[in-house]
């Protein structure tokens, strides 16, 4: 599957454990990309299982455990790839009184996209967290 001509991004669901509304998320990513100013840049969002994201986390970050989201920056003009574990996202929802599954996926997409744009919450003195908070409010996620 290739990105549509009017969108520079691709959403791929490579798991079957959780039901994901790709059309609704596509609309969200389209709006988010416009608001972040990356609407003309290509990137992908891929939903995977815990097993697959654990492998990526182990191979690329040397952490042998599943995580919720990983971002892999690309070479211009390709922004990169966001990989999200739908299983971990679902567990986060089960451990929250307010979080819903699609809302959590939106949060993880936002978080991953900010990383692709070069933000890093581990080193930037709160800049990424502030931007993320603002966009969570704007998009109710």
C-alpha positions in Angstrom: 0.0 0.0 0.0 1.3 3.4 -0.9 0.4 6.8 0.5 -2.5 8.5 -1.2 -1.6 11.5 -3.5 -3.2 14.0 -1.1 -1.4 12.5 2.0 2.2 12.0 2.7 1.7 9.3 5.3 0.8 5.6 5.4 -1.1 3.8 8.1 -0.5 0.0 8.3 -2.3 -2.4 10.6 0.0 -5.4 10.9 -1.7 -7.0 13.9 -5.1 -8.6 14.5 -5.4 -8.6 18.3 -7.2 -5.2 18.6 -9.7 -3.6 16.3 -8.3 -0.4 14.9 -10.3 2.1 13.0 -7.8 3.1 10.3 -10.1 5.6 8.6 -10.7 7.6 11.8 -7.0 7.5 12.6 -6.2 8.6 9.0 -8.4 11.7 9.5 -6.7 12.4 12.8 -3.2 12.0 11.3 -4.1 14.2 8.4 -5.2 17.0 10.7 -2.3 16.5 13.1 0.2 16.6 10.2 -1.3 19.9 9.0 -1.2 21.5 12.4 2.4 20.3 13.0 3.5 21.5 9.5 4.6 18.1 8.2 1.7 17.5 5.8 4.0 17.4 2.8 6.5 14.9 4.4 6.2 11.2 4.0 6.0 9.0 7.1 4.4 5.8 8.2 2.5 4.6 11.3 2.5 0.8 11.8 0.5 -1.1 14.4 2.1 -4.3 15.6 2.0 -6.9 18.3 4.0 -6.8 21.6 6.3 -9.6 20.2 7.2 -7.5 17.1 7.8 -4.3 19.0 9.9 -6.1 21.6 12.1 -7.4 18.8 12.6 -3.8 17.5 13.2 -2.5 21.0 15.8 -5.2 21.6 17.5 -4.9 18.3 17.6 -1.1 18.0 17.6 0.2 21.6 19.0 -2.8 23.5 15.9 -3.1 25.8 14.5 -6.6 25.7 10.9 -5.7 26.5 7.7 -4.6 24.8 7.0 -0.8 24.7 4.1 1.3 23.5 5.8 3.3 20.7 9.1 3.5 18.8 10.1 6.1 16.3 12.7 5.7 13.6 13.8 8.9 11.9 14.2 8.6 8.1 16.4 10.4 5.6 15.0 13.5 4.0 12.5 13.8 2.4 11.2 10.7 4.3 10.4 11.7 7.9 10.4 8.1 9.3 8.4 5.4 10.8 6.3 5.2 14.0 5.7 1.7 15.3 3.0 1.2 17.9 2.1 -1.9 19.9 -1.6 -2.2 20.0 -1.4 -4.8 22.8 0.6 -2.4 25.1 -1.8 0.4 24.1 -4.7 -1.7 25.2 -3.1 -2.6 28.5 -2.5 1.1 29.2 -6.2 1.6 28.6 -7.1 -1.2 31.0 -5.0 0.4 33.7 -6.7 3.8 33.3 -10.1 5.0 34.4 -10.3 7.7 31.7 -8.2 6.6 28.7 -10.0 5.0 25.7 -8.2 2.8 23.1 -8.4 5.1 20.1 -7.5 8.1 22.3 -4.4 6.3 23.4 -3.5 5.4 19.8 -3.8 9.1 19.0 -1.5 10.0 21.9 1.1 7.5 20.8 0.9 8.7 17.2 1.4 12.3 18.4 4.3 11.3 20.6 6.0 9.3 17.8 5.5 12.1 15.3 7.1 14.7 17.6 10.1 12.3 17.9 10.3 12.1 14.1 10.3 15.9 14.0 13.4 15.8 16.2 12.0 16.4 19.7 13.4 14.4 22.5 11.7 14.5 25.9 14.8 12.9 27.5 17.1 15.8 26.6 15.1 18.9 25.7 14.2 20.4 29.2 10.4 19.9 28.8 9.9 21.4 25.3 8.5 18.2 23.8 6.2 17.6 26.8 4.8 21.1 26.5 4.1 20.8 22.8 2.6 17.3 23.4 0.3 18.6 26.2 -0.9 21.5 24.0 -1.7 19.1 21.1 -3.4 16.6 23.4 -5.7 19.3 24.5 -6.3 20.5 21.0 -7.1 17.0 19.7 -8.7 15.7 22.9 -6.4 12.8 23.2 
